[in-house]
Every structure is written in C-alpha cells, then in structure tokens.
Amino acid sequence: MMTHTFDYGGTPIAADVYPASVPCKGAILYYHGGGLLYGQRTDLDTSYIQAITERGYHLVCMDYLLAPESSLEQIHASVDRGLAWFLEAREQELGMGRCPFVLFGRSAGAYLALCLAHRLARSGGEQPAALWAFYGYHTLLHPFFSGPSAHYRMLPMIEQAMVPDLRGAQPISSAPIEQRFFLYVYARQQGKWLDLLAPDRAQLEHFSIPDEDLKLLPPTFLTASTADQDVPFSFSKKLSQQIPDARFLQVFGLEHDYDRDPGRIESQTLYQAALDLLDTP
C-alpha cells in the first residue's frame, strides 16, 4: 500500500492505493461513511481489501473534506478533485494504465459516489464502469433527515454545551469515529444534521439527485438491511427500482453498516457478489 496526497484549497487530502495482486481489471475508488462529519479512508476491513485486490482490482481509498468545518459544496468539490487527481495520476504515477474505474461508497460515502456519478453523467466526462452503493441515499431532501431521529434519541442525550462550534475552523479531511461520533449523534438527536452540512436549502437541492435523473446512473450494485434505522431500507429499494441496470442484495434484521463485522456470512457474501457482478460480461 502507498499513501498519496492531493490538494484541495490548500488542504492536503490523502488516498491509500492498494495494488491488484493479479493482472489488473480496473480500479475501485472507495469513499467512507460517517454522515459527512467523521470517518477515515482506513475503515475498510483488511479482508475486503484482500478480496478486491485478489480479484484483479486496484483499490484507492479516498479521504474528503468533512463538515462542519467545510460546507457541503466544498465536500463535493473535494471529491471531484480526488477523482481528477486519480485520472491524472493513474497511468504514470500509479502505474495502472488507462484502466476503467468503479465508484464505491458506504453510507454517506455511497451518497457521495452516487452524486459524483450523476455529475459525470451530466458533464459528459469519463464515466465509471460501475457503482457500488452500500446502504446509501441519493437525496438530502427527504423528511427523514430533517427532523430528530427516534433511533438516536434512544441513546444518552448529548447537550449543546458539549458540542463545539466548528464552522469556520481549519478544514479537515479525516476524523476517527471515536473523536466525532458524538457530533453526529447530537445532530441527529436534535434534527440539526442538515444545518451542519448546509443551512442554505438551495445547497441541499443542488447536491441531491432528482428522481428522474436516476436513469442516468451506471450499472449499480446496492445493499441495505431491512432493519436499518440510520438510513431507511426504502432508500436503497427505490434506487434499485429506478436505476436501469441495478442489482439489490438485501439482508434482514441487521444494523445499518452490517458489513463492519467481516465474520458475518452476509458480509462475506456481499463483497463476493459485488465482485462477481463486475466480472460478469
């Protein structure tokens, strides 16, 4: 593995590159979850990394700017900059040749990957060969996100005095869950998550995919659990029905990011199924 950095607005952002261990078929660009408030490129279990690279895919794990230090617009712009860096670097710096690429995101990372694929479809730039969207969402305009979360209000309540005002602070592009999960819990308990991302509703609209544009997305592999209390199962189901070339692997009764336990048979099946789909002509 080699760590590379690219710059966005004076902030260095890291990307870890794991080379394929057999002849290359393409590259998979990974975006972590964390509600756009926390998370790191290093959160993908080593067994998943091994499964991907042993099937002939380079894996590029990308960081991106986080809220509330950065706005929703800046977060998406940093994702665009990361893709531009990859496309510029893949032949010479990374030694991958002009390989096809797949966008892969989990939770908020799936949202970023979906939006990035939508922008590429609209702009006519080089298109991803496929998209993996694990328990994600394509819009921030759904009422589920705008009010307090009953699920998070079952946790000990976090008082406002415990939450620092980070808007306008030095931008960051990586934050361990141990440092920032409380910020996400507070935001969901109080119904203030969208306020931390973009108080201006116009930004929320601009960085959501209209339902009628879902038909523009590339072949997409989706997964979600029926018991997901963080992002409703119905979001992924809707995507599976409206993206023309979609496969939906649903699981039953598990938590939101169920693949955080790599020992589960559902987790092992998930990555093998996603890779099998890539390898299907």
WOMOMO-V59319 format. One record per residue. RES is the residue in one letter. SS is DSSP state (H for helix, E for strand, - for the rest). PHI is phi in radians with two decimals (none if undefined). OMEGA is omega in whole degrees, 0 to 359 (999 if undefined). Layout:
{{RES & SS & PHI & OMEGA} {RES & SS & PHI & OMEGA}}
//
This chain:
{{M & - & none & 176} {M & E & -2.19 & 177} {T & E & -1.72 & 178} {H & E & -2.05 & 176} {T & E & -2.29 & 171} {F & E & -2.28 & 186} {D & E & -1.95 & 169} {Y & E & -2.30 & 177} {G & - & 1.01 & 180} {G & - & 1.56 & 178} {T & E & -1.79 & 176} {P & E & -1.27 & 180} {I & E & -2.18 & 188} {A & E & -1.71 & 173} {A & E & -2.46 & 177} {D & E & -1.69 & 182} {V & E & -1.98 & 176} {Y & E & -1.87 & 184} {P & - & -1.29 & 174} {A & - & -1.08 & 181} {S & - & -1.66 & 174} {V & - & -2.34 & 182} {P & - & -0.84 & 192} {C & - & -1.28 & 173} {K & - & -1.86 & 183} {G & E & 2.89 & 180} {A & E & -2.19 & 177} {I & E & -1.97 & 180} {L & E & -1.71 & 188} {Y & E & -1.86 & 178} {Y & E & -2.16 & 184} {H & - & -1.29 & 174} {G & - & -1.62 & 180} {G & - & 2.30 & 176} {G & - & 1.09 & 183} {L & - & 1.16 & 181} {L & - & -1.90 & 181} {Y & - & -2.60 & 177} {G & E & 2.09 & 183} {Q & - & -2.54 & 178} {R & H & -1.14 & 186} {T & H & -1.59 & 187} {D & H & -1.54 & 181} {L & - & -1.49 & 184} {D & - & -1.06 & 183} {T & H & -1.08 & 179} {S & H & -1.17 & 177} {Y & H & -1.27 & 177} {I & H & -1.05 & 180} {Q & H & -1.12 & 180} {A & H & -1.05 & 181} {I & H & -1.21 & 184} {T & H & -1.23 & 179} {E & H & -1.29 & 176} {R & - & -1.62 & 175} {G & - & 1.68 & 179} {Y & E & -2.06 & 167} {H & E & -1.18 & 178} {L & E & -2.06 & 180} {V & E & -2.06 & 182} {C & E & -1.67 & 191} {M & E & -1.85 & 164} {D & - & -1.51 & 177} {Y & - & -2.75 & 181} {L & - & -1.11 & 182} {L & - & -2.08 & 172} {A & - & -1.48 & 3} {P & - & -1.57 & 178} {E & - & -1.08 & 179} {S & - & -2.07 & 181} {S & - & -1.36 & 176} {L & H & -1.00 & 178} {E & H & -1.06 & 180} {Q & H & -1.19 & 178} {I & H & -1.05 & 180} {H & H & -1.11 & 179} {A & H & -1.11 & 178} {S & H & -1.20 & 175} {V & H & -1.17 & 177} {D & H & -1.05 & 180} {R & H & -1.14 & 178} {G & H & -1.09 & 177} {L & H & -1.14 & 178} {A & H & -1.04 & 177} {W & H & -1.03 & 181} {F & H & -1.06 & 182} {L & H & -1.13 & 178} {E & H & -1.31 & 189} {A & H & -1.66 & 193} {R & - & -1.11 & 185} {E & - & -1.39 & 186} {Q & - & -1.65 & 184} {E & - & -1.13 & 184} {L & - & -1.69 & 176} {G & - & 1.16 & 183} {M & - & -1.73 & 189} {G & - & 1.20 & 179} {R & - & -1.57 & 186} {C & - & -1.36 & 173} {P & - & -1.17 & 180} {F & E & -2.29 & 178} {V & E & -2.10 & 175} {L & E & -1.68 & 185} {F & E & -2.34 & 177} {G & E & -2.44 & 175} {R & E & -2.03 & 177} {S & - & 1.03 & 178} {A & H & -1.05 & 175} {G & H & -1.15 & 175} {A & H & -1.16 & 175} {Y & H & -1.00 & 180} {L & H & -1.12 & 180} {A & H & -1.15 & 178} {L & H & -1.07 & 180} {C & H & -1.15 & 178} {L & H & -1.12 & 178} {A & H & -1.05 & 178} {H & H & -1.13 & 179} {R & H & -1.10 & 180} {L & H & -1.13 & 178} {A & H & -1.11 & 180} {R & H & -1.26 & 185} {S & H & -1.50 & 182} {G & - & 1.41 & 177} {G & - & -1.29 & 179} {E & - & -1.03 & 187} {Q & - & -1.66 & 173} {P & - & -1.18 & 177} {A & - & -1.22 & 181} {A & E & -2.86 & 181} {L & E & -2.45 & 172} {W & E & -1.93 & 180} {A & E & -2.15 & 183} {F & E & -1.68 & 178} {Y & - & 0.71 & 184} {G & - & -1.96 & 183} {Y & - & -2.75 & 183} {H & - & -1.96 & 183} {T & - & -2.47 & 173} {L & - & -1.82 & 186} {L & - & -1.65 & 181} {H & - & -1.26 & 181} {P & H & -1.01 & 180} {F & H & -1.00 & 184} {F & H & -1.53 & 190} {S & H & -1.62 & 181} {G & - & -2.01 & 177} {P & - & -1.07 & 180} {S & - & -1.59 & 178} {A & - & -1.08 & 180} {H & - & -1.11 & 182} {Y & H & -1.30 & 177} {R & H & -1.31 & 173} {M & H & -1.37 & 176} {L & - & -1.44 & 175} {P & - & -0.91 & 184} {M & - & -1.24 & 178} {I & - & -1.73 & 182} {E & - & -1.41 & 181} {Q & H & -1.04 & 181} {A & H & -1.10 & 181} {M & H & -1.49 & 188} {V & - & -1.93 & 179} {P & - & -1.24 & 175} {D & - & -1.48 & 186} {L & - & -1.75 & 180} {R & - & -1.13 & 182} {G & - & 1.55 & 177} {A & - & -1.30 & 180} {Q & - & -1.00 & 181} {P & - & -1.04 & 175} {I & - & -2.26 & 182} {S & - & -2.24 & 180} {S & - & -2.80 & 179} {A & E & -2.71 & 180} {P & - & -1.05 & 180} {I & H & -0.99 & 182} {E & H & -1.11 & 183} {Q & H & -1.56 & 192} {R & H & -2.25 & 182} {F & H & -1.05 & 179} {F & H & -1.03 & 180} {L & H & -1.16 & 178} {Y & H & -1.16 & 179} {V & H & -1.04 & 178} {Y & H & -1.00 & 183} {A & H & -1.10 & 180} {R & H & -1.30 & 178} {Q & H & -1.10 & 186} {Q & H & -1.66 & 184} {G & - & 1.21 & 184} {K & - & -1.96 & 184} {W & H & -1.04 & 182} {L & H & -1.15 & 177} {D & H & -1.09 & 179} {L & H & -1.27 & 180} {L & H & -1.50 & 186} {A & - & -2.87 & 178} {P & - & -1.03 & 179} {D & - & -1.46 & 182} {R & H & -1.04 & 180} {A & H & -1.05 & 177} {Q & H & -1.15 & 179} {L & H & -1.07 & 178} {E & H & -1.19 & 183} {H & H & -1.13 & 182} {F & - & -1.86 & 169} {S & - & -2.26 & 181} {I & - & -1.62 & 176} {P & - & -1.06 & 181} {D & H & -0.95 & 183} {E & H & -1.20 & 180} {D & H & -1.61 & 179} {L & H & -1.08 & 179} {K & H & -1.18 & 180} {L & H & -1.46 & 187} {L & - & -1.31 & 182} {P & - & -1.31 & 175} {P & - & -0.89 & 191} {T & E & -2.28 & 173} {F & E & -1.85 & 184} {L & E & -2.14 & 171} {T & E & -2.60 & 175} {A & E & -2.91 & 178} {S & E & -1.77 & 179} {T & - & -1.09 & 183} {A & - & -1.73 & 182} {D & - & -1.05 & 179} {Q & - & -1.85 & 180} {D & - & -1.70 & 175} {V & - & -2.25 & 186} {P & - & -0.98 & 175} {F & H & -0.91 & 183} {S & H & -1.08 & 179} {F & H & -1.11 & 180} {S & H & -1.18 & 178} {K & H & -1.07 & 179} {K & H & -1.09 & 178} {L & H & -1.03 & 181} {S & H & -1.14 & 181} {Q & H & -1.51 & 187} {Q & H & -1.90 & 172} {I & - & -1.43 & 189} {P & - & -1.00 & 182} {D & - & -2.01 & 185} {A & E & -2.29 & 170} {R & E & -2.14 & 185} {F & E & -2.11 & 175} {L & E & -1.76 & 180} {Q & E & -1.71 & 175} {V & E & -2.13 & 191} {F & - & -2.13 & 169} {G & - & 1.33 & 181} {L & - & -1.82 & 182} {E & - & -1.33 & 186} {H & - & -0.87 & 183} {D & - & -1.66 & 190} {Y & H & -1.10 & 181} {D & H & -1.39 & 174} {R & H & -1.15 & 173} {D & - & -1.78 & 184} {P & - & -1.23 & 180} {G & - & -1.36 & 180} {R & - & -1.20 & 176} {I & H & -1.12 & 179} {E & H & -1.11 & 180} {S & H & -1.21 & 180} {Q & H & -1.13 & 178} {T & H & -1.11 & 182} {L & H & -0.99 & 185} {Y & H & -1.21 & 177} {Q & H & -1.14 & 179} {A & H & -1.15 & 179} {A & H & -1.12 & 179} {L & H & -1.21 & 177} {D & H & -1.02 & 180} {L & H & -1.14 & 177} {L & H & -1.09 & 185} {D & H & -1.49 & 179} {T & - & -1.48 & 181} {P & - & -1.03 & 999}}
//
